[in-house]
Amino acid sequence: MTDIIVPVSFFAMVLGIVYILVRKKERMALIARGANPSLFESKKNVPSSLKWGLLFVGIGIGILLGRLFATVTCMGEEASYFSMICLFGGLSLVTYYIIAARIEKNNKPDHPDKPE
């Protein structure tokens, strides 16, 4: 197990360091040109806890239905658990996307050019 964890964590660490350095370089270039580096900041009105809550509910439903499929059908345990977790986890993320799009649409001002 540790034979896999060490290289993966090393790769993730190197990737994170490179990402931070590139991001800093981009921001410094924006500041040098006189642009506002706050362009990288995303202002979402949708809480991220909604996404995580929906994802964990979807995974829980997937585990329950995977167990049901494993006992009722001739489908193997691994296949039933994996397929149901991926299916309901994905459906929960699609549901989050739809909810977030509706919230963003409702919170968008009518005329962005005119000050309120």
C-alpha positions in Angstrom: 0.0 0.0 0.0 2.8 2.4 0.9 4.5 1.6 -2.4 1.6 3.4 -4.1 1.0 6.2 -1.7 4.5 7.6 -1.6 4.9 8.2 -5.4 1.3 9.6 -5.7 1.8 12.0 -2.8 5.1 13.1 -4.2 3.6 13.7 -7.6 0.7 15.7 -6.0 3.2 17.8 -4.0 5.2 18.6 -7.1 2.0 19.4 -9.1 0.8 21.7 -6.3 4.1 23.6 -6.1 4.2 24.1 -9.9 0.6 25.3 -9.8 1.3 27.8 -7.1 4.4 29.1 -8.8 2.6 29.5 -12.2 -0.4 31.2 -10.5 2.0 33.7 -8.7 3.7 34.4 -12.0 0.4 35.1 -13.8 -0.7 37.5 -11.0 2.6 39.3 -11.0 2.3 39.8 -14.8 -1.2 41.2 -14.3 0.0 43.6 -11.6 2.9 44.7 -13.8 0.5 45.5 -16.7 -1.8 47.4 -14.3 -4.6 44.9 -14.4 -6.5 43.8 -11.3 -5.5 40.4 -10.1 -8.9 39.9 -8.5 -10.1 38.4 -11.9 -9.0 35.0 -10.6 -11.4 35.2 -7.7 -14.7 33.6 -8.3 -17.7 35.0 -6.5 -20.3 32.3 -6.2 -23.6 32.8 -4.5 -24.1 29.0 -4.2 -22.6 27.5 -1.0 -20.1 24.7 -1.6 -21.7 22.8 1.3 -24.7 22.1 -1.0 -22.4 20.4 -3.5 -20.7 18.3 -0.8 -24.0 17.4 0.8 -25.6 16.3 -2.4 -22.5 14.3 -3.3 -22.4 12.4 0.0 -26.2 11.8 -0.2 -25.7 10.4 -3.7 -22.8 8.2 -2.6 -24.9 6.9 0.3 -27.8 6.1 -2.0 -25.3 4.4 -4.3 -24.0 2.2 -1.5 -27.5 1.2 -0.5 -28.6 0.3 -4.0 -25.3 -1.4 -4.7 -25.9 -3.6 -1.7 -29.4 -4.3 -3.0 -28.2 -5.2 -6.5 -25.5 -7.4 -5.1 -28.0 -9.4 -3.0 -30.9 -9.5 -5.4 -29.2 -9.9 -8.8 -26.4 -12.1 -10.0 -24.2 -9.0 -10.4 -20.9 -9.1 -8.5 -20.4 -7.0 -5.4 -17.6 -4.9 -6.8 -19.5 -4.1 -10.0 -22.7 -3.3 -8.2 -21.1 -1.0 -5.6 -18.8 0.8 -8.0 -21.5 1.4 -10.6 -24.1 2.6 -8.2 -21.7 4.9 -6.3 -20.5 6.4 -9.6 -24.0 6.7 -11.0 -25.6 8.4 -8.0 -22.6 10.5 -7.2 -22.6 11.8 -10.7 -26.3 12.4 -10.6 -25.9 14.4 -7.4 -23.2 16.6 -9.1 -25.5 17.2 -12.1 -28.3 18.1 -9.7 -25.9 20.6 -8.0 -25.0 22.1 -11.4 -28.7 22.6 -12.2 -29.4 24.1 -8.8 -26.4 26.4 -9.0 -27.3 27.6 -12.5 -30.8 28.5 -11.4 -29.5 30.4 -8.3 -26.9 32.3 -10.5 -29.6 33.1 -13.0 -32.0 34.4 -10.3 -29.2 36.5 -8.7 -27.9 38.0 -12.0 -28.8 41.7 -12.4 -31.1 42.6 -15.3 -28.9 45.1 -16.9 -25.2 44.6 -16.0 -24.2 47.9 -17.8 -26.4 50.1 -15.7 -25.4 50.7 -12.1 -28.1 49.9 -9.5 
